[in-house]
Amino acid sequence: MTKQFLLQNFNNITGLPLSNRVVMAPMTRSRANNKGNIPTSDLHGLYYEQRASAGLIITEGSQVSEKAVGYINTPGIHSEEQVEGWKKVTERVHAKGGKIFIQLWHVGRISHPDFHNGDLPLAPSAINANETVFTPDGKKETVAPKEMSKNDIKQTIDDFKNAAKNAIKAGFDGVEIHSSNGYLFHQFFNKTSNIRTDEYGGSIENRARFFFETLDAIKEVVPENKIGARFNPSLNGIFGMEMDDETIPTFEYILKKLNDYNLAYVHLSEPFNDVSDIPYAIENIAEHSRPIYNGTIIINAGFDKKSGNKVLEDGNADLVAFGKLYISNPDLTERFEKNQELADWNNDTFYTPGAEGYTDYKKLENNK
């Protein structure tokens, strides 16, 4: 029988001992369908409380400002009302012995003027992602965004810093910078979406500058060991991201530079789709990154119990994040421990309002 590496405790996130190595991955669920995009105790609080047996919960992406929005009904962390709403969530998770980070989010060009009173969304360069987004008025095509000015960049850094400060006020154990999946920071990293000629474009170092300036600002209000960052190095063909000869070297540069920080973790994703025919891609991100990054690695995307135990056994990651399995299995760790069957999720209720498909998935009787 495969050893249950997933169920071993983990103490290398400084000051935050985890009861197991199972992480609930951040997943947009679009349940903040109220005027202020405020998380609520009855929905968000119950949802995360039900899953508090995870070693670590990372919340859904939460916008750091109004300008960061790109999806309907997603919660924010920039208003006092949102902070108060998140307090009720963290209190419920902590009461069950859980640990919870919030993911700080800015979608960049993966947005639409409908979210911004007609103004263009912000991005490193005025290059359309050519994607479809769900706006308050239904599906629409993305547009060419506004190239961020130096003032826009400075304001966005301040927004992330303020959001991180709010997260601590709301009782979170830490924050994760969403620098992945084709969103704002990823758009800066990639030279197909960033054609700037100033200090934020051109060289690998310049394209990573915005991320590190944001990280340095956040660590002024949150200890480094309570900060994580998420990356998806081999993302290709999704959200307008196209890999090139500098894509993997860019992420290698970022990971090496992060060795100078004492972060809680780096959260990496394996490829979301088949990249075997992409000459620039790396198919095994955890294995490739382990010799480069000296700190804690969370690995994500497509893992089940068997492959999760294997990646830990091989030493290529320290923690494994599960997404869709956590939607339909609030007691996922208990099911892993007792070798119980897993429930299937319903795709149709991933992003719909209310409790259906959100808080109504049942725990097994003997897992109460």
N, C-alpha and C positions, 0 to 999 in steps of 0.2 A: 504493500500500500504506500502511495506517495506521502511523504512526510508533510504535515500541515504547516508549512512555512508561513502561510497567510495568517495563521492564528497565533503566531508568536508575538510577544509584546515587542515594543520598539521604543527606545529611549534616546535616540540620537537627534530628535528635534529638541533642541536645548530648552529645558524647563517645561516640556510638554510631553510627558510619558504617554505613549499610546498603548491601549490594551491589546491591539492586534495590528496587522499590516494591511488591513482592508480599508480602502479609502472610497468614500462616496464621491464620484466625480461631479464637477459642476455641470448642470443641465438646465437650459432655458425651459421653463414650464408655463410662462405667460399667465400666471394666476393673480397678478397685481392689477386687476381690472377695476381700478378706482381712480378718481380724479388725480390724486397725488402719487400714483404708482407706489403705494405704501404696502409693505408686507403686513399680513395680519396674523394674529395668534391662532385663530380658528382654522386657517388654511395652511399658511407657511409654517407656523409654529408646530402644528400637529404633524405635518408632513416630515419635517426634519426630526422632530422628537421620535417619531415612529422608527427612524433609521439611526438613532443615537448609539446603537451598539457597534457601528463602524468605528474603526480606530480613529479616523478623522473624516469629518464632513467638510467638503468645499461647496459653498452655496452656488446657486446659479449666478451667472454674470449680472452685476448690479451697476448701473450707469453712474458715473462720477459727476455728471452734470446733465442739464437738459440737452446740451449739444452732443452728448455721447450716445443718445438714444437711436436705435435703429430697428427695434422690434416692438410690437404692441404688447402692452400689459406686463412689461418687465419692471421689477422693482429697482429703485434707486437707493443711493446712500449719500445724498447731497442735501436733503432738507431735514429739518428738525423732526418733522412728522415721520419721515422714513426711519430716522434714527430710533425714535420711540417705538415704531413698529418692529424693527429688528431686535430691540431689547427684549421684547416678548418672545421672540424666536430663540435667542441665545439662552434666555432663562429656562425655557422648556428643555432645550438640549442639555444644558448643564445639570439640570435637576435629574436627568437620567444618566449622568456620568459621562456624557459625550463631549467631544472636542470639535470646534467648528471655526473654520476660516471663511471669510467672505471673498469672492472673486470681484476685483475692481475692473470695470469694463468701459471701453470706448470703442464703438464699432467703426469709426472713421467713415470711409466711403460706402460701407454697406448699410446705407440709410437712404433717406429720401427727403426732399424739401417738405413733404407733408408733415414730417415730424418737427420741423423747424420754422414754422410760420412762413413757409415759402423760401427761406434761405437755403443755400446749398450746404450739404454736409461737408465736414472738414476732412482733409486728407493731405498726405505729403505732397502730392502733385495732382493736377487736374486731369486724371486719367480715369475713365469710367470702368468700373468692375464688370459691367455688362451682366448683371445678375438680376433676379427677380426678388423683390422684398414685399413683405406683408405690411401695408400701411393701415392707418385707421379707415381708409377708404377702399381697402382691398389690395389685391396684388398689383404691383406696378414695377416698371423697369427702373433700375438705378440710372442716375444721371452723372455727368462729369462733375466731380466735387470741386470745392474751392481749395486751391493750394494754400496751406496754412502759412500765415505770416509769422515772423519771429514773435510778435505779440500773441498770436494764437497759440503757438507752442508754449510760450511762458505761461499763459492762462491755463492751458491744459495740464501742465505740470502742477500748477497750483491746485487745480481741481482734483487731481489724483492725491495730492498731499492732504487736502481738506477731507476727501472721502476716507482716506486711511485714518485720519484723526477721528472722524465720525464713527468709523468701525470700532475703534477701541472704546469710544463712549458707549457704543451699543452693546458692548460685552463680548465681542468676538475675540477668539484666542489668537488671531492673526489675520493677515490679508494675503491674497494671491493677486499678482499683477497679471492680467490677461493679455499676454504678449504673443498670442497664438492665433491659429485658425483664420488667417486672412483679415483680422481686425487691425486697428490703428497702428500699433507698434509693428506688427508683421508687415504692414504696408510700407513702413519706413525701412524695414530690413531688406525688402526685395527690390532689386533695381529695375524690375519691370513695372512696379507701381510707384517707385521713387526715382524721379529724374531730376531732382534738385541739383543746383550747382553751388549752393552755399555749404556751410559747415554741417548740414544735416543730410547731405546727399553726396553721391560720388563714391568715395572709398568705403570699404567695409566699416572702418572705424567711425566715419561720419554717419553712416546709415544706422549705426547702433547708438549714436550719441543721445538721441531723444530718450531712449529707454533708460540709459544709465543716469541721465540727468533726473529723470522721474524717480528712479530707484533711490538716488541720493537725497532727493527731496522727501520721499516717504520715510526714509530712515531717520530723518530729523524728528519725526513724531511717533514712529513705531520702531522698537528695537529690531535690529537686523534679523535676529533669530525668530522673529514673528512675521517675517516676510517670505513669501514664496513667489515663484514666477513660472509661467507656463509657456512652452514652446512646441511648435509642430514643424520640425525641420523639413520633412519630405512631403509637405502639403503641395499638391499640384492639381491644377484643373478645377479647383473649388474656390469660390469667391474671387475669381479673377487672378488667383495666384498661379504663376508659372515659374517653375524652377529654372535656374540657369547655372553657369559655371561657378558663380560666387555664392550660391545659396547655402550649400553645406559649409564652405569655409566661413561664411558669416556666422552661422550658429556655433561653429567650433571656436571662433574668436569670442563670441559672447560667453560660452561656457567656461573657457579658460579665464576670462576676465572676472567671471563670477567667483572663481576660486579665491579672489581677494576679499570677498564678502563672507559673512557668517550667516548665510540665509537658512531659513527653516528647511527649505527644499527647493529643488528644481523639478517641475512637473513636465514630463515629456510625453508626446503622443507618437505611437507608431503610425505609419502611413494610413490614411483613411480609405485609400483605394489602391488598386494595383499600380505600382510604379516600377515594375520590373523592366519595362521598356524605356524608362526615362534615364538617360545616361548620367544625369547629375544626381540622381536620388540615392538614398541609403535605405535599404529595406528593413534593417534591424537597428532601430534607433537606440534602444537601451544598450545593446552590445557595443555599438559604435561609440556611445557617449560615456560609458563607464570609465574608460581610461583617461578621458579628457576632464571630467568634472569630479572633484574630490568629495563633494558633499552628498547629502541625501538626495536620492532620485526616486520620484514617483513615476511609474510608467502607466500608460493609459491606451485604450483603444483595442477592442476586440478580444479582451481576455476573458477566460472562464476560470473555474477553479483549478483545473489541471494545468493550463498554461500559466496561470498566475503563480502557482506553487513552483513551476519550473523556472520561471524567470528569476524568482527569489533564490531558488536552490543554486542556480548558475552564478549568482552574485552580480547580475547585471542591473538589478534595481533593489531598492529597500522596501518599497511599498507599491501596491498595485491598486489603481483606481478603476472602479466599475461604474458604468453609466446606466444603460438600459436595464441591466439586471437589478439595479436598485429601484427602478421605477415600480416594478411589479413584485419585488421581494424585500419588503421593509426589514425583514429579519434575515438578510442575506448571510451575515456572519454565522448565525445560529444554524442555518441550513447547510452551510459549508462544513461546520463542525460536526454535524450529525448525519452528513451525507444524505440529506433530504432532497426531494425533487424541487425544481425551481418552477415558479409560475411564469406564464407568458405575459408579455405586456401588450397593450392595445395601442397601436400607432395612432388611431383616430382621436385619442384623448390626450395626446402629448401636450398640446398647446391650447386646449379648450378651457373656458372658465369653469370654476366650481370644483366640487370634491370628486366628481366622477373621474376615474382614471388617475387620481392624485392621492387622496388619502383613504380611498376605499379598498385598496389591495390589502388582503388579510394576512396576518401572521399565522403560521401553523399553530394548532392548539397547544402542542407541547413546547412552543417557543414563547409562550406568554410570559 
